[in-house]
Amino acid sequence: NNTQLIIFATLIFFLGFFSDLKIFNSAKFRFILQLLIIFSFIFFNDILLQNTKVIFIDQLLKNEIYNYFFVLFCILILVNGTNFIDGLNTNVLGYYITISLFVFLTNQDFFQTNFTSWIYWISILIILYLFNFSNKLFIGDSGSYFLGFVYGFLLIEIYLSNTKLSPFFIILLVWYPCFELLFSIIRKFRFKKSPILPDTKHLHQLLYIFIKKKLKIKNIKANICSASIINLFNISSIFLGSLNVSNTQYQVFLILINVF
């Protein structure tokens, strides 16, 4: 029902689509276009955060310009983090199906007016998951950008509409793609490499190599097995978080365990 969301989600999808077609090969160029699209969306929709329960961040957020750029940073991290974890079949779709189910279960009032649409949406994700599982469909940059962008907006809207929800529950929901991206940037700086260049040191890639060597199974089976292990871990983590969505200390504890 949000026309601007549809327009900007379409733009971010086609940015990824042209990347998939190798038309936009430059990572810097894609990043600049991401900045423009996402910032324009945030600005025109006046998306601002008021309370993160982190004192120094909340002080900065009182300044509207800082606030806009903080929201921009968060969505950019999620969009590109989602693209980073798209190295295994079902890894991205399994993750966002998990998020979809748990945000629905813990915020039913938010979805009450669009209950049928949300059921359709989850059903579509499950159908895409099955095609992805059978190696008949790939998410690509287009799907990764699209899902990261839409869920970034959705989770902010859910948080703003529910005063009882800890912001760290939202962080728990998206910790995995965000951590993969941030840790990758730190790792590349450590070895004096460009942070925007791809590498093969992500968790899902290391796990895939380990399983393939240890179990001596074919690529596609090792691929699915690795993604399933990661998805099961994240389902367990998010389930535990959903048991007490208002307790910030509890959510921080779970995030720290995940990072460890």
N, C-alpha and C positions, 0 to 999 in steps of 0.2 A: 504493500500500500504506500510505500515511500518512493515517489517518482525519482527524486534525486539519487536515492540509493541505487535504483535500477540503472540510471544513466551512468553513474560513476563506476558501479560494479561491472557494467558492460565495457567501459573504457579500460579498466584494469584487466579484464579478461582478454581483450584484444591486444593489449600490450604483451601479455604472456603468450598469446596465440602467435603473434609475429615473431616472438622469441623462439617458439617451437618450430616455426617455419624457417628459422635461421635468417630472417630478414633483419631483425634487430639483434645483431651479434655482440654489440658492445655492452658490457655490464654497466659501465658508467652512464651510457645513454639511457639504458632501461631504468637505472636508479634515479636519474634526474626526472624522467617522465613519471615514475612512481611518486616522487616528491610532489610534483605539480598536481597530479590527479588527487592524491590523498589529502594534501593540504587544502586544495580547492573545496573538496567535499566537507572537510572539517569546518572550514571558514564559513561556507554558505549555509551549513546546518547549525552553526554556532555550538559545536560540541565542546563542552568544557567540563573538567573535573573539579570537584570542590574539596573532597576529603579522601586522602589516601592512607591516613593514619600513620604517615611518616612525617614528622614535624617539619624538617627542613624542606621537603618537597611541597608540603601544604603551604609553607610561607612563599615559595616561588610561584605557586599556582594562583596566588592572589593577583599576580600580574597577568593580564589577559594574554599578552604576547607569549610569555613563558608557557602559559596553559595550553595554548594552541600547539606550540612546538612539542610539548610533552606528550600530548595526545598523538601528534604526528609520529613522534619517535616510537611510541608503543605500537601503533598499527603497522608501521614500517618493519619493526622487529618481527611481528607476528607474520606478516606477508612473506618476508624473505626467509624467516625460520621455517615456515611451512614448505617453501620451495626446497630448503636444505634437507628436510626429512623425506622428500619424495624420491628416494633412491630404491625403495622396495615396493613391490605390489602390495596394496592394502594398508600401507603404513599411514598415509595421509587420510584416506577415507575411513579406516578403522578408528583413527584418532578423533576425527570430527563427528563420527556417529556416536562415539562415547561421550563427547562433550554435549552433543545434541540431546541425548537421553537424560543426562544428569542435570543439565540446566532446566530441562522440562520438569523433571521430578522435583527439583528444589525451588522452582519459581513458577508454579502452575498459574498463579494469578496473572503473571505477565503474559502468558500465552492463551488465556481464557478466551479473549475476543478473536483470536486467530487459531483456534485449536485445530480445525480441519486442515488449514493450510500447513500448519507445522507437521501434522501427521503425513501429509503428502510429501513434504520436504524430506523428512526422515526416510520415507519409503523410497524416494528417488535415490538418496545416498546409499541405501542398502542395495538397490538394484545395480548401481554403479560399482559398489563394492564387489558384488558377485562377478560382474564382468571383469573387473580388475584382478580378482582372485584367480579367474580362469585364464588370465593373460590375454584377454580379448580387447582390453581398453586400458589406456594410460592417462594419468592425470595431467602430466606435463606442467610447464610453467603457467599455462593459461588457467588450469584448474587450481593450482596451488595459489596463485595470486588472487583468484576469485574467492576461494574459501577463506584464505587469511584475511582478506579485506572485509567480507561480509560478516565473519564471526568477530572480527575486531570491533566493528560497529555494534553488533548485536550484544556482545558481552558488556560494552560500555553502557548501552541502553538498559540492560538488565540491572547493572549495578546502580545506576542513577535512579531506577524506579523502586529499588528495594533497600531501605535504610538499615535493615537488619543484616544485610549481607556484608561479610568482611571482604574488603578489596583483595585480601590475600587468598581468598577462595577463587577469585577470578584469575589471580596469578597461578594458582595451583592448576587450574584448568588448562592454561596455555604454557606451562613451565617448559615442557619438552621441546617444542620447536624454538622457543625463545632461547633456551639454554644452549641448544645446538648451535644457533647462530652466534650468540655472544661468546661462547667458549671457542668457537672456530676463529672469531676475530682476535681473541686474546692469543690463541695458539699461533696464528699467522704473524702477529706482531712479534711474538717471541722468536720466531724463525725468520724475521725480516722479509715477510712476503706480503703482497697486496691483500688486504682483507676482503676484497670483492672477487678475487679469483677462486675458482672451485678447487677442492682437494678431495682426498679419499680417506680422511681420518675421522669421519663422523661415526657416532656410536653405531648406527644401523649398518654402516659399511664394514666396520671392524667385527661386529657380531656376525654378519653374513659370511665374511672370510673365515672366521673361527669355526662356524657351524659346517661350512662346506668342507673344510679340511678335516675336522674331527669326525664327522658323520659320513664323509665321502659320498655325498648325494649330489644330484644334478642341480644346475643353477636355479631353475625355477622352484624346486622344492626347498632349497636352502633359502631362497628369496622369501617365500611365503612363511617358512618356519621362523625366520629372523623377525619378520614384521609381526607375526602372531605373538612371539615372546614379548616384544616391546609393547604391543597393544594390551596384552594381559596384565603387564606390569602397570601400565597407565590406568586401566580399568580399576585395578585394585586400589591404586593411589587416590583416584578421583572418588571412588566409592567411599573410602575412609573419610575424605574431605567432606563429602556430602552429608555425613552423619552429624556434623556440627558446623554449619556454614557461617555462623555469626561469631565464632571464637577465633580471633586473630592469632593468638599464641599457638593454638592447635594447628592452624593452617600453615603458619611459619615453620613449625616443627616438621610437618609433612614435606614442605618444600625443601628444607635442609636435608632430610633423609633422601629425597629424590636426587638432589644435586650430588650428595655423597656417593 
